[in-house]
Every structure is written in C-alpha cells, then in structure tokens.
C-alpha cells in the first residue's frame, strides 16, 4: 500500500524460522522487488496487479526467473481484478491466464475475490476451469472454510489444482 517494501525484516525472519518453502506476495510490481524477495530466501514470489496492467513488466519478471514466479489471477465475476481487487480489468480471467502463459508464466494463484475471507466455500469449479484453460499448476485461494473444500479441491487435482491457500479457515 505504501508503494515501498516495509516487511523485509519480518519476511526474512519467517523464512529463517521455518523449514518449508515460503511464497511471498504483496507489492511485488518490479523485477527489483521480486529479486529482493527471492534473495531473502523465498521460494516463490507472487506478482499480481502488475501482471494484468503492465505486460512489458511481467514479461521482464517472468523472463528473469519464471520458475519462481507465481502470477496472481484475481477474479471478480469472471474478470481479472486489479488495484487491490477494486477494479475489474474487463479481461476474462481465462484469457488473462493464457496471455500470461504466452509470456512464460509457469504457475498461478487463483482467487475468487468475492469469496476471499468469507468462509463461504472455495469456488472449485472456477478454479478448475482456469487451471484447465492455462494448462499450468494453479494454487486455489479464497473462501476455504473446511475439509469439504479441501476434499473438493483434491478431487480436481487432475485438472491442475496443485495446492490451496488457507487463511481464516
């Protein structure tokens, strides 16, 4: 929100404290910021809004280290959400994903914004449809409430849903 990184010390402490791969997102809109997060020891960097709004910048980021980049695909009513989920880009989320694959995207974080933090259940069908459209691994996010959601996502693993972000659940 500030336009500058403010949590590097905390992120570095978290990475040092755990023995699992760490994925970091939020405000990573430039190659320098992505490199800084990866230099802290993060396994993956999530790039969101800049992917939807600046194709040259995301192409540069993906070209530098695409294996460690996760492209955020935030959806509102079937369209890509940008600017902190406040604006619809007007681009269908599947079309965005296919465009990103063309630029080198290897993995996505798919969030149905309308469900995020609401504990109403994950939008499994939309997540699977996105995964099938892009043909790349997809991390599900938004609305997970209980083990039924996890089971439903696991059942769609073959469609490309590789994991899930759990917040309030």
C-alpha positions as CSV (number, residue, x, y, z in Angstrom):
1,X,0.0,0.0,0.0
2,X,2.9,2.4,0.7
3,X,4.5,1.8,-2.7
4,X,7.7,0.7,-1.0
5,X,8.7,-2.6,0.7
6,X,8.1,-2.4,4.5
7,X,8.2,-6.0,5.7
8,X,11.6,-7.4,4.5
9,X,12.9,-7.9,8.1
10,X,9.8,-9.8,9.1
11,X,9.8,-11.9,5.9
12,X,13.4,-12.8,6.4
13,X,12.8,-13.9,10.0
14,X,9.8,-16.0,8.9
15,X,11.9,-17.7,6.2
16,X,14.7,-18.4,8.6
17,X,12.3,-19.8,11.2
18,X,10.7,-22.5,9.1
19,X,11.9,-25.5,7.2
20,X,9.4,-25.3,4.4
21,X,9.3,-23.3,1.1
22,X,7.9,-19.8,1.6
23,X,5.8,-18.0,-1.0
24,X,5.7,-14.2,-0.7
25,X,3.2,-11.8,-2.3
26,X,2.1,-8.2,-2.0
27,X,3.5,-5.2,-3.7
28,X,5.9,-7.1,-6.0
29,X,5.4,-5.0,-9.0
30,X,9.0,-4.7,-10.3
31,X,11.8,-7.1,-11.1
32,X,14.0,-5.5,-8.4
33,X,11.3,-6.2,-5.7
34,X,10.9,-9.7,-6.9
35,X,14.7,-10.3,-6.8
36,X,14.9,-8.8,-3.3
37,X,12.2,-11.2,-2.0
38,X,13.9,-14.2,-3.7
39,X,17.3,-13.1,-2.3
40,X,15.8,-13.2,1.2
41,X,15.2,-16.9,0.6
42,X,11.6,-17.0,-0.6
43,X,11.0,-20.0,-2.9
44,X,8.3,-18.1,-4.9
45,X,7.2,-14.5,-5.4
46,X,3.6,-13.8,-6.3
47,X,3.1,-11.0,-8.8
48,X,-0.5,-9.7,-9.0
49,X,-1.8,-6.4,-10.4
50,X,1.3,-5.5,-12.4
51,X,0.8,-8.7,-14.5
52,X,-2.7,-7.6,-15.5
53,X,-1.8,-4.0,-16.1
54,X,1.8,-4.0,-17.4
55,X,2.6,-6.7,-19.9
56,X,6.1,-5.5,-20.6
57,X,7.0,-5.6,-16.9
58,X,5.6,-9.0,-16.2
59,X,7.4,-10.3,-19.3
60,X,10.6,-9.0,-17.9
61,X,9.9,-10.6,-14.5
62,X,8.9,-13.9,-15.9
63,X,11.9,-13.9,-18.3
64,X,14.3,-13.3,-15.4
65,X,13.1,-16.2,-13.1
66,X,9.8,-17.7,-14.3
67,X,10.2,-20.9,-12.3
68,X,10.0,-18.9,-9.0
69,X,7.2,-16.5,-10.1
70,X,3.5,-17.1,-9.3
71,X,1.1,-14.9,-11.3
72,X,-1.9,-13.8,-9.3
73,X,-5.2,-14.3,-11.2
74,X,-7.7,-12.5,-9.0
75,X,-11.2,-12.8,-10.3
76,X,-14.4,-10.7,-9.9
77,X,-17.4,-12.1,-11.8
78,X,-15.2,-13.9,-14.3
79,X,-12.9,-10.9,-15.0
80,X,-9.4,-10.0,-13.7
81,X,-9.5,-7.8,-10.6
82,X,-6.7,-5.2,-10.2
83,X,-5.7,-2.4,-7.8
84,X,-6.3,-4.2,-4.6
85,X,-9.3,-6.0,-6.0
86,X,-11.2,-2.7,-6.5
87,X,-11.2,-2.5,-10.3
88,X,-12.2,-5.0,-13.0
89,X,-9.8,-5.0,-15.9
90,X,-12.5,-6.1,-18.4
91,X,-10.4,-9.1,-19.4
92,X,-11.8,-12.6,-18.9
93,X,-9.6,-14.4,-16.3
94,X,-9.0,-17.4,-18.6
95,X,-7.9,-15.1,-21.4
96,X,-5.5,-13.3,-19.0
97,X,-4.1,-16.7,-17.9
98,X,-3.5,-17.8,-21.5
99,X,-1.8,-14.5,-22.2
100,X,0.4,-14.9,-19.2
101,X,1.4,-18.4,-20.2
102,X,2.4,-16.9,-23.6
103,X,4.8,-14.6,-21.6
104,X,6.3,-17.5,-19.7
105,X,4.1,-18.0,-16.6
106,X,4.6,-21.4,-15.1
107,X,2.2,-21.2,-12.1
108,X,-0.8,-19.2,-10.9
109,X,-2.5,-18.2,-7.7
110,X,-6.3,-18.1,-8.5
111,X,-8.5,-16.2,-6.1
112,X,-12.3,-15.6,-6.4
113,X,-12.3,-12.2,-4.8
114,X,-16.0,-12.4,-3.9
115,X,-15.3,-15.4,-1.6
116,X,-11.9,-14.4,-0.1
117,X,-12.2,-14.2,3.7
118,X,-15.9,-15.1,3.7
119,X,-15.7,-18.8,4.7
120,X,-18.4,-19.5,2.1
121,X,-16.5,-22.2,0.3
122,X,-13.9,-22.2,-2.4
123,X,-15.0,-21.7,-6.0
124,X,-13.7,-25.1,-7.0
125,X,-15.4,-25.1,-10.5
126,X,-13.9,-21.7,-11.5
127,X,-10.5,-22.6,-10.2
128,X,-10.5,-25.9,-12.1
129,X,-11.8,-24.2,-15.3
130,X,-9.0,-21.7,-15.0
131,X,-6.4,-24.5,-14.5
132,X,-7.7,-26.4,-17.5
133,X,-7.6,-23.3,-19.6
134,X,-4.0,-22.4,-18.8
135,X,-2.6,-25.9,-18.5
136,X,-0.3,-24.9,-15.7
137,X,-0.4,-25.6,-11.9
138,X,-2.8,-23.5,-10.0
139,X,-3.0,-22.7,-6.3
140,X,-6.6,-22.2,-5.2
141,X,-7.4,-19.3,-2.9
142,X,-10.5,-17.6,-1.5
143,X,-13.3,-18.8,0.7
144,X,-11.9,-22.1,2.0
145,X,-14.0,-23.0,5.1
146,X,-13.4,-26.6,6.0
147,X,-12.3,-30.1,5.0
148,X,-15.1,-30.4,2.5
149,X,-13.5,-27.6,0.4
150,X,-10.1,-29.3,0.7
151,X,-11.6,-32.6,-0.5
152,X,-13.3,-30.9,-3.4
153,X,-10.1,-29.3,-4.5
154,X,-8.1,-32.6,-4.1
155,X,-10.7,-34.2,-6.3
156,X,-9.8,-31.7,-9.0
157,X,-6.0,-32.2,-8.7
158,X,-6.0,-33.9,-12.1
159,X,-7.4,-30.7,-13.6
160,X,-4.3,-28.7,-12.4
161,X,-5.2,-27.5,-8.9
162,X,-1.9,-28.3,-7.1
163,X,-2.5,-26.7,-3.7
164,X,-4.6,-24.3,-1.7
165,X,-4.1,-21.2,0.5
166,X,-5.9,-21.4,3.8
167,X,-6.5,-18.2,5.7
168,X,-9.4,-17.8,8.1
169,X,-10.3,-21.5,7.8
